[in-house]
């Protein structure tokens, strides 16, 4: 991702522990990424409900003395990022991704399932990724690409009580053994997976019957091996972002 602004803002957003104006600015930026460079500072203040002082203070942390220089850099980065994605996707074949690692026995069905998932993501208003720190960090490239395509993607933060899931959201939960998923559901009794579109990526086959086969990507493995799972997870996110680009968005 280099040092493009989106990458730097995601680095802050994904790692912060505070629900403050900096965090809220990142949320607003992700939600409006495609058109953000067109917005004046006054428009950002009005729509985000964040003070001009707080916005400029955060931009200083990013190395900008004023909003205009931030806006200029953002425009250049938007063009650069789109060109990078086009170049990376040029001539790329899905079979090449499957050759890197064994993901399933039935490749056609797996691709069909991911196609349905990407279609549902395309019709959602935003994507929320939940899970343990390292597994969801693997999704950063997926997160960055989809935001570049205009689809807001957020990592879930437990401190964000302003994030309320609804039917327009697409939730991706990553849990190799299922322990993180079970712990989350135990701690969040009010969390209803039926409130939004939901996908669990796991090595634990039992969840296919517990929450429905159509809501689970089962990552088959001979053992509960986090290294093996993480390699496969990386490939799954790669295939999803390539599928999304080729079928549901053109830049």
GIUR-V286352 format. One record per residue. N is the residue number from 1. OMEGA is omega in whole degrees, -180 to 180 (* if undefined). Layout:
n = (N/N)
omega = (OMEGA/OMEGA)
This chain:
n = (1/2/3/4/5/6/7/8/9/10/11/12/13/14/15/16/17/18/19/20/21/22/23/24/25/26/27/28/29/30/31/32/33/34/35/36/37/38/39/40/41/42/43/44/45/46/47/48/49/50/51/52/53/54/55/56/57/58/59/60/61/62/63/64/65/66/67/68/69/70/71/72/73/74/75/76/77/78/79/80/81/82/83/84/85/86/87/88/89/90/91/92/93/94/95/96/97/98/99/100/101/102/103/104/105/106/107/108/109/110/111/112/113/114/115/116/117/118/119/120/121/122/123/124/125/126/127/128/129/130/131/132/133/134/135/136/137/138/139/140/141/142/143/144/145/146/147/148/149/150/151/152/153/154/155/156/157/158/159/160/161/162/163/164/165/166/167/168/169/170/171/172/173/174/175/176/177/178/179/180/181/182/183/184/185/186/187/188/189/190/191/192/193/194/195/196/197/198/199/200/201/202/203/204/205/206/207/208/209/210/211/212/213/214/215/216/217/218/219/220/221/222/223/224/225/226/227/228/229/230/231/232/233/234/235/236/237/238/239/240/241/242/243/244/245/246/247/248/249/250/251)
omega = (-179/-179/177/-175/-179/180/-179/179/177/178/177/-175/-177/-175/-175/179/-171/175/-177/-178/177/178/-179/176/179/178/-180/179/-180/-179/-174/-171/-175/-175/-173/-177/179/-174/172/178/180/178/179/178/-178/-175/-177/-176/176/-176/178/-180/-179/180/-179/178/178/179/176/177/178/176/-178/-180/-180/-177/-177/180/175/-179/179/180/180/179/179/-179/179/179/-179/-177/179/177/179/-179/178/-179/-178/-177/-176/177/-180/179/-179/180/-180/179/-180/-180/-175/-177/180/-179/-173/177/-179/-175/-178/179/-180/179/179/179/180/177/178/180/-180/176/180/176/-178/-179/178/178/178/178/178/-179/-178/176/178/-171/-174/180/-178/176/178/-177/-174/179/174/179/-177/-179/-178/176/177/178/-180/179/179/178/-177/165/-177/174/-176/-178/-177/180/178/178/-179/-177/178/-173/-179/-179/172/-177/174/179/-180/180/-174/-178/-176/-178/179/178/-179/180/179/-179/178/-178/-178/-176/-179/-178/-178/-178/179/-179/-179/171/-168/176/174/174/-172/172/-174/-172/-174/-176/177/178/-177/-176/176/-176/-178/-179/-174/163/-179/-180/-174/178/-180/180/175/-176/-175/179/178/-180/-177/176/-180/179/178/180/179/179/177/-179/180/-178/176/178/-179/-180/-173/-172/-171/175/177/-179/*)
